[in-house]
Amino acid sequence: MKSNCFLRFAVFFMLLLPVPPVCAETLTAEEARSFAETRGRELLQTFAEKDVAVKYKKLDELFLNYIDLDYISRFVVGKYWRRMTPEQQKHYRELFTRYALNSYKSFPLSFGEDELNYSISGVKADGEYMLVQTGIDYRASDGKMSTFLVEFRLHKVNGRIMLTDIKVAESSLILSYRTRFYEMIAEADEEMEWFLEDFELLADSVQVALPEDVAP
């Protein structure tokens, strides 16, 4: 079902623990609302793009420019980040970016312009973060409407507003990814080099066949 695929895609976009970002700056409610409005509309327009190559190029740009992958990648490995050598940390960040860009392309992301609607219901502060509550309406092929309540967690770093987490039905997506990564590390007997080897295999395994000019 497309509705399920849409939720899976939202789940992918993954901070609730106190891991302070570098150079964090004040983010106002007005800035957060404007960011969410602009990028949300841009995302929906990109979903409706018919040219697959153009669609994934735009999605990659949105992903890399507006999702704080550096912060998220550190969060999901938690205490194990400090157990890595600088070389391992660099390799891990590269793998995480590859994994992120490969993973979302496995989800069906073709929606008509009238199939999705996006509205902001509220914005509130949570420490140095802003939480943006939204309603996403989805029209299925049979005409039935479903509404998904999604909360975006934003912060500003070095003058840029970036997404750090998404909550769907009170479930933090970043925390769910941390659970998965901790399981992978445990399976590797907490040997970070073994974990990185397993993670590289996982990052490659989720890659899907795409037009050459949009492959990561």
N, C-alpha and C positions, 0 to 999 in steps of 0.2 A: 504494500500500500504506500502511496506517495506520502501520506501523512506520517507514517512511521519513518520513511526515509528522511523526511524533513526534520523530525525530531533527532534522528541519528546524526544528521549534519549539525544541528544545533549543539548536540552533546559533544561533537568533536571540538567545537571552538572553545574550549576550556577558558590561596591567597587569603584564605581566610585566617591562616596562622601569621603571626607577626614576623614576617621576613621583610624588613624595610627596603624599598627600592632605592637605587642610587639617585641622588640629586632630585628627590621628590619635590614637587612644587604644588602650590595651592590650586585646586581645580574648583571653579564655581559651579553652582547648579545651572546657571545659564549656559556656560560653556559645555557642560555635560549634555544638556538637552539638545543644543545645537549640533554637537558632534553626532549624537545618536540619530537625530533626524536626518542629517545629511548622509551619513554613512549607511544608515538603514535603507534609505531610498536608493542609494547607489547600489547596494547589494541586491535589492529586489530587481532593479533594472538589469543588472548583470545576469541574474538568474534567467531572465527572459531573452537574453541574447541568443540568436539562432546559430551564429557561427561558433562552433566549438572552440576553435583556436583562439578567437577573440575573447570568448567567455573565460577560458582558463587563464589567459594572460592577465585579464583584468582581476580575476579572483586571486591570483598569486600576488598581484600588486597590492590589493586590499589587505591580504593576509600578512604580507611582510611589512607593510607600512603602518598598520593599525592594531596588530596583535602583539603584545609584549612577549615575544618568544624567549628572549633572554631571561626575563623574570620567571616565566612559566616553566621553562626547562630546569631552572634551579629549584623551583618549588617542588616539582613532582619527584625529585630525588632526595629532597630534604637534607637530613644529616649526612647523607652519603656524598653530597657535593664536596664536602671538605676532605673526604677520604680519597678523592681523585687527585692525581698530580696535575700541574698546569697543562701538560700535554694531553692528559686524558680529558680534562675539562673542555679544552678546545675541540677535541675530537667528538666529545659527547654533544656539544652545542651544534656542531655541523650535522651530526646524525639526527638530532632532534628536529632541526629545520627540514632536513630531507624527509624524515618520517611524517612531519606535519603536512608538508606540501603533497606528499604521495597519498596520505590517508584520505584527505577530503575528496580527492578525485575519484575515489571508489564509490561515492554516493551519487545517485541520480539527482542532478541539480537542474533539471529542465522544468521550468514553470512558466505558464503564460502570464501576461501582464495582469490579468484579472483573477488569477488563482491565489495570489498572496496580497494581503493588506497589512500594514504595519502602523501602529499608533502608540504613542507614549502616554502612559497613565500617571506617571509621577517620577520625581527625582528627589533623592534624599542623601544627606551626607552620612558617611560611616567612617569617622576618623578622617584620614587624608584621602579617602576614596569617595566617589560618588556612585550611588546605585540608581540605575535607570530602569524603572519598571515599564514593560511594554506588553502589548497584546498583539499577537500575530494571528490574523485570520487566514484560514486556508480553505479554499473551495475545491472539493474533490470533483472527479469527472462526472459523478452522479448529481452534482449541484449542491450537495450537502456542505454546510459550513462547520468548521471546527476552529476553536480559538485556543491558542497556546499562550500561557502566561510565562514570560521570560524576563529575567532580571540580568542586566549587564553591569559589571563592576569595572569602573574606569579610574585611571589615575593619570597624572601628568608628569612626564619625565623629560628634562631638557627641552621644555617648551612644547612637547608633543603629547597629545592626549592619546592614550592607548588602552586597549581592552585587556583585562587581566583574568576575568572569570565570567562564567555564565551560570545562572541557576535556572533549572527547569523543574517545576513542581517541587521546589525547596531542595533540590539536589544540586550540590556544587559539582560542576564538571571537573574542576581542577582537583578537588579532593578524590574524585573517582579515578582520575588518572594517577594520582599519587599512590592510591591503593594498588593499582595495576603495576606500577613501576617498582614498588616495594616488593611485590610478589616476584617479579623478575629478578631483582637483586638477591632475594632469599634463595631462589632456585639456582643462582650462580654462587651460592655459599658466601655471599658478600665480597666476592673477589671482583673488583671493579673492572679489571681487564676482561674477565670472562663475561661480565654483564655487557660490556661494550661490544664484544663479539656477537653476543646474542641479539643485542639491540640493532646492530648493523644488518643482521639477517632479517630481522623484523622490518626494518625500514625499507629494505629492498623487496621484501615479500608483498608489501601492500601497493607497490607501484603497478599501475595499470597502463594498458596500451593507449597512447594518446597520439594525436598528430605530432610530428617531430618538433615543430616549432613551439609547442607548449609543454613538452616533457621537461621536468625539472632537472 
